[in-house]
Amino acid sequence: MQNRVDPTGNIIDTNARGLWMGNRGQLHDHTTQILRPFKLKAWLICVLQFKDRRRKVMSPGLYTELFFLDEATAFAAGHRPCCECRRADHYRFKRYWLTGNPAYGFTENTGIKNIDDVVHKERINNRGDKVTFLANIDDLPAGTFIFVDEEPYLVAAPCLYHWTALGYDARLPLPKNKMVTVLTPRSVVNTFCAGYLPQMSIEAVEPNAC
């Protein structure tokens, strides 16, 4: 089914499985075809199992289940932890987001909708295109995705890890003092800088030095 999400936020068709589920509202029709990239501004990252609930994937009239290789991929696409099935992570994310983005003047009493509104503008524009920005790679924390020759790579010092739907399949040495195109939304990068470390599925890559 077309329900796997890549680091650019595109929903792709692949047999590969993921460690996390999420949603953006109901995106599919009764034939399981994707009709739209999102319906809600709250793009969530959920666990695969919660309270013994069972769902048939892409059931008519229900939200579209989306799947991610790892949490870093989900964040790059513009998602954030769900408040229901990941309550502790949700509030941890919010706390670090507030610390990393003081310019917005938000407080602990600010609703998550306000943060969703900010992230939404950072992940997709009015034409439906992925929003990116330029930054010095020296300033990017672990868990951030960048483009290298139009391919998504994960920053995790001392390496860059090449993303594929099946997992990370190659590494490059982390360059120094280089301007790069960043896929992860800017305020989420600030959240990582403040202390939120996303789960990254890089353990399967050979641990030798880059």
C-alpha positions, 0 to 999 in steps of 0.5 A: 500500500502507499502508506510509507513516508520518506524524509521529504514527507512524500507518501510512497508505495513500498513493501518495507515496514517501519518502527512507527505509525502516524497519521495526518487524517483521512487521506485515502478513498474506499479503494485505498488510493491516496487522494491528498497529502494531508487533511489535518495540521496535526501530523502525528508519530504513534506507536505500532501497538497501543492498548490491544487496539486492532485496525484494518489498515486504510479502512474506509472512512477512518484515518490513514495509517502511515509508517516510518523507518524511524523517528528521525524520518518522521520528524524530517517529514514534519510529524511529532509525537502523539499525545495519546499513545506517546504522552510522555514523549509528547510532553518531552517534545513540547518542553524541548520545542519551547526551549529551542524556539523562544522567539515565538513567546510560547509557554507551557500553557500554549496549546500544541495547535500553536506549535502545529501551526508553526511546524506546518508552515515549515514542512510544506508550502501552499503549492504542496512542496517540501519546505527546506532551508540552508544551514551550516552542517556544523550547527546541525544536531544528530537526527537532522536530515539533509540533502546530498546530491538530492538524496536524503542523508541523516546527520549522526556524527561522525557520519552521514547515513543514506536513507532508503525505504529498507534502511540506511545503506551507506555512509559518508564522513560528516563534512565540516563548515559546509552549507547544506539543504536541511529537510527537517523543519527548522523549529524541530532542528531547534528542538533537537539542539535543545536536547530531544534526541530522536530514535534513529535506526542506524544500528544495522549499518556497519559500525566502522569509522566513516 
